[in-house]
Amino acid sequence: MIRKTFPVPPLGCNCTILGDPVTKQAIVVDPGGDPLGILRAVSEMGLTVVGIYHTHAHFDHFLASGAVQQATGAPIFLHEADQELWDLLDVQCRLFGIGYEAAPKPDHLMKDEEPIPVGGQSGVALHTPGHTPGSLSLSFPADRLVLAGDTLFQGAIGRTDLWGGDVKAIERSIRERLYTLDEQTVVVTGHGPETIIGFEREENAYIRGR
């Protein structure tokens, strides 16, 4: 698939655009801010957005969602267990001193193992709770790619001291859902550099695969 990943304000969330090179249909994942930049990238790639997906419902992963939906008409997707967090996005922004950009309610609440169509290609939503109750990792096995949100980072794991965090749950999610992926799978993290599943299994300072 065609992919472009880039950090967006206010906290450097990694937004990803994934597109089918044949149909030119695409999804936007974690539009944390900078809607004009996201829409410009979509246009430059010659793609049409058919879905807006969120790995979880923390404010820094949604701020451009409403504007991107308004511009594209694409539905918003979120795991059902993060609906409560989504309903408190204004409170989250206020607590962190960030201007609230209103986002419409999700159009579709996802479940574990739900397919993610991207034109003629497809991925699968893996429920990986721990950072939040409804954290998702979007896996595309044919491309050896997983968008892990704030569950797994290069050499680290996501915070569990925010709303709905659970250290035991995130450990299970990483060991049972992410470390079981092909070792050459590229991990797009929620913030910072990408990594590889095989590297994290062996070298992650928090959770190793053995």
N, C-alpha and C positions, 0 to 999 in steps of 0.2 A: 504494500500500500504506500501511497504518498503520505509523508509525515513531516510536520513542522512543529517543534516544541520550543517555547520561549517563555521567559519569566515576565510576569505582569505585576503591576503595582496593586495594592500598597505594600505587600510583604514578599514579593518575589515568587509567588505561586507559579509553578510551571503549567502553562496552558498548552494543550496539544490539539492540533488539527490533523485528523486522519481522513484520507480520501481514497476512494476507489479510482485508479487511473483510467478505467474503462468507462464507467458510468458518470464519473466526476461528482458523485454524491459523497458527502463528508459528514463527519460529526466533529463537534467542538467539545473538548473535555476540560473542565475546570476553568471557565472564563472568569478568573479572579478580578480582573480590572482591565482598563484600556480597551473598551469596546471598539473604538475606531481603529486601533492597531490590529485587533483580531479580525475585524471585517475587511480591513485592507489586505491582510495576509491571505484570507480566504479568496478574495477577488484576484490577487496576484497568482494564486495557485490554480485559478480557473475552476473553482469548486462551488457546489451548491450544498448548503448546510441542511441536513435532514434530521438532526438530533443534537441536543445540548445535554451533555452528561456530566454528572458530578460524582467524584469519588467519595465525598462526604459533605456535610452541610455546615462547615465553618465559614465565617463571613469572607475570609480571604480567598475562597474558592468559588464565589458566586457573584461578586459585585457587578460584573458585566452581563450577567445572564439575562436580565430584563431587556437591556438594549439590544443584545444579540438576537433574542427572540423577536423583538419588535421589528428588527431589520430583515429577518429571514423567515419568520413564521414557523420556525422549527419547534417541536415540543421539547419540554424540559423533563429530564429523567433524574431520579434520585431513589436510593434504597428506602423502602418503607420504614425501616427502623430509625431513620434520621428525620422523619417528618416533624417531630417535636422541635428539633434543633432548627430546622428551616423556619418554623413558625416564630422562632425567637431571634431571627437574624438582626432585627433592629436593636434588640437588647445587646447582642454580641458586639455590634458596631459601637454602640454607646459606651460599653465597658472598655473597649480598646481605643476610644477616641477617634474612630474612623467615621467619616460621613456615610450615612446609610443610603444606598442606592436600592430603591424598592424592587423586589423581584416577585414575579407572579408565582402562584402556587405551582408545584410540579404537575405536569400533565399526566405523568405516569410514575407510579411507585413500583420499583423493581424488586425482584426476589432473586435469591441465589440461583445460579446456573441459567439465568435468563439470557437468551441470545441477544447479541448487539449487531444488527444488520448495518453494513456500510456498503451501499450499492450491491454489487454481486458477491461481496465478501461478508464474513461474519466473525464476530468474537463472542466471548461469553463473560457474564458478570459473576465474579467470585465474591461472595460475602466474606469480608475479612475484618470483623469487628475488633475493637480494642482501642484505636484512636478515638473513634466514636462508635455508638451502637450499630450504625448503618454503613460503616465504611465499606467501600467496594474497591476491588482491583479489577480492571478491565483487561482481560487476557485475549490475545490474538495468537493462538498457537502456530498457525501457518506462517506467521511473520516472526515468531520467536520474540514476542513483545508483550509486556504487561505494564499497564499504567497503574501504579500502586498507591497513588495519592500519598497521604502522610502515614502510611502503615510501615513502609520500609524505605530507608535511606541508604546512601553509600556509607557503609560502616556503622550504621546506627539504626534506630527504630523511632517510630512516632511517639509523641508525648502522650501520656496517659493521665495527666493531671488536670485536663480540661473537662468540659461537660461530657459526661458519659464515658470517660476513659476507663479502661480495664486492662491492667498489665498482664493478667493471666490470659485474657482473651486475645490480646495482640500477639502473645507468644504462640498460642495455638494457631492463630491465623497465619503467621509467618512460617511455622514449621509444617503445618498440614496443607496449606493452600498455595503458598508461594515457593517454598523450598522443594516442593514436589514437581515444579515445572522443569522443563528442559534446562540443563545447566547453562546453555548458551543464550537463554532468554535475556533480552535487554530489559532493564527495569527503568521506566521513567518515574522518577520520584516526584513527590509533591513540591519539593523545594531543592535546589542545588543540583549537583551533577548526576548523570545517569550511572547505573552500575549493571552488574551481571549476576544472575542468580548463583552461578557456580562460585563466583568470588565471595558473595555474601555467606553462602553455606560454610565456607572455610575460614573466612576472615572477619565476619561481623563481630564487633566487640561485645555486643549485647546478646545475640542469639545465633549460635552456630548450629549447623545442621547435624552435628554429631555429638 
